[in-house]
Amino acid sequence: MRAVVVKKPGPPEVLQVKEIDEPLLRRDTVLARVHATALNRADLLQRRGLYAPPPGVRGDILGLEFAGVVEKTGAGTSRFKPGDRVMGLIPGEAYAEKASVPETLLMPVPDRLNLLEAAALPETFITAYDALRQLEFQTGEMLLIHAVASGVGLAGVQLAKSQGATVCGTSRSLYKLLKCKDIGLDVGIQVPPEDFESFIRDHTSGKGVPAILDLVVGTYWNQSLRSLSPRGRLILVGLLGGSKAETPLDLVLQKRLRIIGTSLRTRSLQEKSVLVRDFTRDILPLFETGKLRPVIDRVLPIEQAGEAHALMESNQNFGKIILNF
Ligand SMILES: NC(=O)c1ccc[n+]([C@@H]2O[C@H](COP(=O)([O-])OP(=O)(O)OC[C@H]3O[C@@H](n4cnc5c(N)ncnc54)[C@H](OP(=O)(O)O)[C@@H]3O)[C@@H](O)[C@H]2O)c1
């Protein structure tokens, strides 16, 4: 089968399409023909040798999600049959023509979506769903999302709006913020030149925002903590602006803030399976009705995986970049 392989850690040009052996069907797995996969920031780090995959996963084949069609099923599985359209959240190796995946990490593709759209769904939507759950986000609350025009940010806007939230978001691009309005963003804050702390203060009569979904950290950190209302919650999902920041702990203490860190990839199969089960139950029906939709920047053939990585590294994409087999 064909796969995109990292020849050696380095720039996008190290990605090459090669023939490799098919993964083995096991008792507890489903073998799927991958129609499409989608890029994630973790792929960029792993390509450079800066993000080791979990044990048992090949480091030279990237990819955390896919959509395709079931070819064979393991003797110990029961949920899917050959020909079913599936999408999956997997710990790696999705940039390949076939994937052998525990059935508990697979979801049926909603009828309304084609397989390219389905490939854009698992990682960002499950990340945002899980983040809002951990934030104990309440119906009708206000949410601030940093890097709102990212894949995770766009999923977060849609999920929070489906709970009746008012959603504010930051981006460095006015163009992207305008596009975010089309998917439901209430208030876009371009940073710089705007200072989101005073913006939030003015828009909340000085009270602050109760919840932040943070994909940036870096230089935003102190402003974020000051922008939270008393007993506010912040979940740290990405570190796009850098992982080092000094924390005014007196503020955390006095305002009784809650700061939560999260990572999907490092979780056990059991934890991920529960998350996929709950997401399938709570959120997939909203794709059937059209209330939620994956946002796709573009679809490229797998031979252009290097170009796709360069595009994401230059921050030009608005939504998911799909690789099609
Ligand atoms: N914890 C987890 O389990 C988990 C799971 C999935 C993703 N993530 C993380 O979530 C983040 C978003 O991933 P994604 O795939 O959704 O990204 P994406 O679609 O590629 O979007 C990233 C956006 O972030 C903004 N950005 C980049 N560098 C920035 C900086 N230095 N300061 C401020 N904004 C910056 C850019 O938007 P603008 O040009 O608009 O500023 C860029 O388009 C990544 O850090 C990723 O690793 C974490």
The ligand as an ORCA input file, in Angstrom:
! r2SCAN-3c Opt
* xyz 0 1
  N      -4.273     19.134     23.450
  C      -4.724     18.412     22.439
  O      -5.114     17.258     22.613
  C      -4.769     19.008     21.070
  C      -5.496     18.384     20.032
  C      -5.554     19.015     18.775
  C      -4.873     20.210     18.572
  N      -4.157     20.749     19.587
  C      -3.431     22.013     19.432
  O      -4.356     23.016     19.070
  C      -3.669     24.042     18.346
  C      -4.453     24.349     17.080
  O      -4.334     23.268     16.180
  P      -5.057     23.305     14.752
  O      -4.725     22.066     14.029
  O      -6.486     23.626     14.973
  O      -4.295     24.552     14.087
  P      -4.463     25.289     12.676
  O      -5.783     24.986     12.043
  O      -3.261     25.048     11.874
  O      -4.487     26.838     13.109
  C      -3.501     27.402     13.879
  C      -3.700     28.932     13.881
  O      -3.110     29.449     15.061
  C      -2.689     30.768     14.872
  N      -1.323     30.941     15.347
  C      -0.205     30.301     14.910
  N       0.873     30.723     15.586
  C       0.436     31.651     16.475
  C       1.066     32.468     17.443
  N       2.392     32.427     17.622
  N       0.319     33.310     18.166
  C      -1.033     33.394     17.968
  N      -1.693     32.644     17.058
  C      -0.967     31.788     16.323
  C      -2.808     31.042     13.381
  O      -3.990     31.783     13.163
  P      -3.991     33.373     12.950
  O      -3.175     33.601     11.719
  O      -5.421     33.636     12.798
  O      -3.428     34.042     14.141
  C      -2.988     29.654     12.775
  O      -3.713     29.651     11.571
  C      -2.261     23.511     18.096
  O      -1.404     24.049     19.072
  C      -2.413     22.024     18.302
  O      -1.214     21.398     18.670
  C      -4.103     20.182     20.825
*
